[in-house]
Amino acid sequence: MTAATVTDSQLTLARSAAQAALAVLPTSTPLQAGQPVSGAIADLPDGQAITARFSGAATGEVVVIVGADLADALRTSPLGELDLATAVRPALEGAARAFGPVVLDPGQVMEPAVAMSALTVKGDMTVSVPLLEGGETRAVVAVLLSPWPSEGGDVAPRATAPATAVRAGLEMLHDVEMEVSAELGRTRMSVRDLLSVTPGTIVELDRAAGSPADLLVNGRLIARGEVVVIDENFGIRITEIMTPNE
């Protein structure tokens, strides 16, 4: 594929899509959209790719590749392992909707090289935009439209939301629902003792009366607190927040 295959207007459209994705992409450091290129970028960042098809005002596919730092941060979050496709979906939607009102399919997590190979094999009009930090590629947004609008077509770059109206960084994870549970204590029992349990059996826990209860998110301890009663329901009054090391 030669550089002349993709027109300047198509490169501009792709860069607009990448900027829309970047506005809502959770990243640990600020990134800048680099120069769009025809085809795949030679040096892809280590990490994970999320790919999704879209249809509507435009039809095509978008791939967002995030660095290993973000993938690892989501995997080892203090709130438990977070789903990468869910966290990156706003960026996929932002890129796709830069071409107009579209419906986006569920995202699929893939290895970066596999995702780019699968995209470029579908057509010779893939455009990739590196997301840079100090000249180094930290993430990538790649798009493929079927077909791309011709010069002077009716698809134009859509203005991205103002920075003050966009939730950026890890704030994009604030709406992800997590399972929260409280634990009064634990104990270990033999199979023989478990089989002998009947209604009325008292099981002694490893915690003294009045000791704080544990608050867990997705099975991970994040806080401790006192058990309280709120309108006939139990609750936890937080007294201690756990650090990641703890």
C-alpha positions as CSV (number, residue, x, y, z in Angstrom):
1,M,0.0,0.0,0.0
2,T,1.3,3.4,-0.9
3,A,0.8,6.6,1.0
4,A,-1.3,8.0,-1.9
5,T,-4.0,5.4,-1.2
6,V,-5.3,7.4,1.7
7,T,-6.2,11.0,1.0
8,D,-5.4,14.0,3.2
9,S,-9.0,14.4,4.2
10,Q,-9.2,10.8,5.3
11,L,-6.0,11.3,7.4
12,T,-7.7,14.3,9.0
13,L,-10.8,12.3,9.7
14,A,-8.8,9.6,11.4
15,R,-6.9,12.1,13.5
16,S,-10.2,13.7,14.6
17,A,-11.4,10.2,15.6
18,A,-8.2,9.6,17.6
19,Q,-8.5,13.0,19.4
20,A,-12.1,12.1,20.3
21,A,-10.9,8.8,21.7
22,L,-8.0,10.4,23.6
23,A,-10.3,12.8,25.3
24,V,-12.0,9.9,27.3
25,L,-9.2,7.4,27.3
26,P,-8.0,6.5,30.9
27,T,-4.2,7.1,30.8
28,S,-1.7,7.5,33.6
29,T,0.1,10.4,31.8
30,P,-1.1,13.1,29.2
31,L,-0.8,12.0,25.6
32,Q,-0.9,13.8,22.3
33,A,-2.3,12.6,19.0
34,G,0.6,12.2,16.5
35,Q,0.7,12.2,12.7
36,P,-1.7,9.6,11.2
37,V,-0.2,7.0,8.9
38,S,-1.6,4.8,6.3
39,G,-1.7,1.1,7.4
40,A,-0.3,-0.2,10.6
41,I,2.3,1.5,12.8
42,A,5.6,-0.4,12.8
43,D,6.4,-0.3,16.5
44,L,3.2,-1.1,18.5
45,P,3.2,-0.5,22.2
46,D,3.2,-3.5,24.5
47,G,-0.2,-3.9,26.1
48,Q,-3.7,-4.9,24.9
49,A,-5.9,-4.0,21.9
50,I,-9.7,-3.6,22.0
51,T,-11.5,-3.7,18.7
52,A,-15.1,-3.1,17.7
53,R,-17.2,-2.7,14.6
54,F,-19.7,0.1,14.1
55,S,-22.5,1.0,11.7
56,G,-24.8,3.9,11.1
57,A,-23.8,7.2,9.5
58,A,-20.5,5.4,8.7
59,T,-19.6,1.7,8.7
60,G,-16.2,0.4,9.8
61,E,-14.1,-0.8,12.6
62,V,-12.0,0.9,15.3
63,V,-9.0,-0.5,17.3
64,V,-7.7,1.1,20.4
65,I,-4.3,-0.2,21.7
66,V,-3.4,0.7,25.3
67,G,-0.1,0.4,27.0
68,A,0.8,-2.3,29.5
69,D,0.8,0.2,32.3
70,L,-2.9,0.8,31.9
71,A,-3.8,-2.9,31.4
72,D,-1.8,-3.8,34.5
73,A,-3.3,-0.9,36.5
74,L,-6.8,-2.2,35.7
75,R,-5.9,-5.8,36.5
76,T,-4.4,-4.9,39.9
77,S,-6.7,-2.1,40.9
78,P,-7.3,-1.7,44.7
79,L,-11.0,-2.3,43.7
80,G,-10.2,-5.7,42.2
81,E,-9.7,-6.6,38.5
82,L,-11.5,-4.3,36.2
83,D,-12.7,-5.2,32.7
84,L,-10.4,-3.7,30.1
85,A,-13.0,-3.6,27.4
86,T,-15.5,-1.8,29.6
87,A,-12.9,0.8,30.7
88,V,-11.8,1.5,27.1
89,R,-15.3,1.4,25.5
90,P,-15.8,5.2,25.9
91,A,-12.7,5.7,23.8
92,L,-14.0,3.3,21.1
93,E,-17.3,5.1,21.1
94,G,-15.6,8.5,20.9
95,A,-13.6,7.5,17.9
96,A,-16.5,5.9,16.0
97,R,-18.9,8.8,16.7
98,A,-16.4,11.2,15.2
99,F,-17.8,10.0,11.9
100,G,-21.5,10.6,12.9
101,P,-24.2,8.8,14.8
102,V,-23.2,5.1,14.9
103,V,-24.0,1.9,16.8
104,L,-20.9,0.2,18.3
105,D,-20.6,-3.5,18.8
106,P,-19.2,-4.9,22.0
107,G,-15.4,-4.6,22.2
108,Q,-13.1,-7.6,21.9
109,V,-9.7,-7.8,23.7
110,M,-6.9,-9.0,21.5
111,E,-3.1,-8.9,21.2
112,P,-2.1,-5.6,19.5
113,A,-0.3,-7.3,16.5
114,V,-3.2,-9.7,16.0
115,A,-5.8,-6.9,16.1
116,M,-3.9,-4.7,13.6
117,S,-3.3,-7.6,11.3
118,A,-7.0,-8.5,11.4
119,L,-7.8,-4.8,10.6
120,T,-5.4,-4.3,7.8
121,V,-6.3,-7.5,6.0
122,K,-9.9,-6.3,5.6
123,G,-8.9,-3.4,3.4
124,D,-6.0,-1.2,2.3
125,M,-7.5,1.9,3.8
126,T,-6.6,1.5,7.4
127,V,-5.3,4.7,9.1
128,S,-3.4,4.5,12.4
129,V,-2.8,7.4,14.8
130,P,-0.1,7.1,17.5
131,L,-0.8,8.6,20.9
132,L,2.5,10.0,22.0
133,E,4.3,10.9,25.2
134,G,7.5,12.8,24.5
135,G,7.7,11.4,21.0
136,E,7.2,7.8,22.2
137,T,4.1,5.8,21.2
138,R,2.1,4.9,24.3
139,A,-1.2,4.0,22.6
140,V,-2.7,3.7,19.1
141,V,-6.1,4.4,17.6
142,A,-6.7,2.8,14.2
143,V,-9.8,3.1,12.0
144,L,-11.1,1.5,8.9
145,L,-14.2,2.8,7.1
146,S,-16.1,0.9,4.4
147,P,-16.0,3.0,2.4
148,W,-14.2,6.2,3.4
149,P,-16.0,9.3,2.2
150,S,-14.7,10.8,-1.0
151,E,-13.1,14.2,-1.2
152,G,-15.8,16.7,-0.4
153,G,-18.1,14.0,1.0
154,D,-20.7,14.6,3.7
155,V,-18.7,13.1,6.6
156,A,-16.6,15.7,8.3
157,P,-14.6,15.8,11.5
158,R,-17.0,16.3,14.4
159,A,-16.0,18.7,17.2
160,T,-14.8,17.0,20.3
161,A,-16.4,18.0,23.6
162,P,-14.7,20.7,25.5
163,A,-12.1,19.5,28.1
164,T,-14.3,20.8,31.0
165,A,-17.2,18.6,29.8
166,V,-15.2,15.4,29.4
167,R,-14.5,12.9,32.1
168,A,-10.9,12.0,31.5
169,G,-8.3,9.6,32.9
170,L,-9.3,7.0,35.4
171,E,-12.5,9.0,36.2
172,M,-14.0,7.0,33.3
173,L,-14.1,4.0,35.6
174,H,-16.3,5.7,38.2
175,D,-19.5,4.2,36.7
176,V,-18.2,0.6,36.7
177,E,-20.2,-1.4,39.2
178,M,-18.4,-3.5,41.8
179,E,-19.6,-6.2,44.2
180,V,-19.2,-5.0,47.8
181,S,-19.4,-7.4,50.7
182,A,-18.9,-7.3,54.5
183,E,-17.2,-10.0,56.5
184,L,-17.4,-10.5,60.2
185,G,-14.8,-13.2,60.4
186,R,-13.6,-16.5,59.2
187,T,-12.7,-20.0,60.5
188,R,-11.5,-23.3,59.2
189,M,-13.5,-26.5,59.7
190,S,-12.9,-30.1,58.8
191,V,-15.3,-31.9,56.4
192,R,-16.5,-34.0,59.4
193,D,-17.4,-30.8,61.3
194,L,-19.1,-29.3,58.3
195,L,-21.3,-32.4,57.8
196,S,-22.3,-32.2,61.5
197,V,-23.7,-28.7,61.1
198,T,-27.4,-28.4,61.9
199,P,-29.8,-25.5,62.6
200,G,-28.8,-24.1,66.0
201,T,-25.1,-25.0,65.6
202,I,-22.8,-22.1,66.7
203,V,-19.7,-21.6,64.5
204,E,-17.0,-19.7,66.3
205,L,-15.1,-17.1,64.1
206,D,-11.6,-16.0,64.3
207,R,-12.5,-12.5,65.5
208,A,-13.4,-11.2,69.0
209,A,-16.8,-9.6,69.7
210,G,-16.7,-5.9,69.0
211,S,-13.8,-6.3,66.5
212,P,-14.2,-4.3,63.2
213,A,-15.7,-6.1,60.2
214,D,-13.9,-6.3,56.8
215,L,-15.3,-4.5,53.8
216,L,-14.3,-6.2,50.5
217,V,-14.7,-5.2,46.9
218,N,-14.7,-8.1,44.5
219,G,-13.1,-10.2,47.2
220,R,-10.3,-7.7,48.0
221,L,-10.0,-6.1,51.4
222,I,-10.2,-2.3,51.1
223,A,-11.5,-1.1,54.5
224,R,-12.6,-2.1,58.0
225,G,-15.4,-0.6,60.1
226,E,-18.0,-1.0,62.8
227,V,-21.3,-2.8,62.3
228,V,-24.2,-0.5,62.7
229,V,-28.0,-0.7,62.2
230,I,-29.7,1.7,59.8
231,D,-33.5,1.5,59.5
232,E,-33.5,-2.2,60.5
233,N,-30.7,-2.9,58.0
234,F,-27.0,-3.6,58.8
235,G,-24.4,-1.2,57.7
236,I,-20.7,-0.5,58.1
237,R,-19.2,2.7,59.6
238,I,-15.7,2.9,58.0
239,T,-13.0,3.3,60.6
240,E,-9.9,2.3,58.6
241,I,-9.0,2.4,54.9
242,M,-6.5,-0.2,53.8
243,T,-3.4,0.7,51.7
244,P,-2.5,-1.4,48.6
245,N,0.4,-3.0,50.5
246,E,-1.9,-4.0,53.4
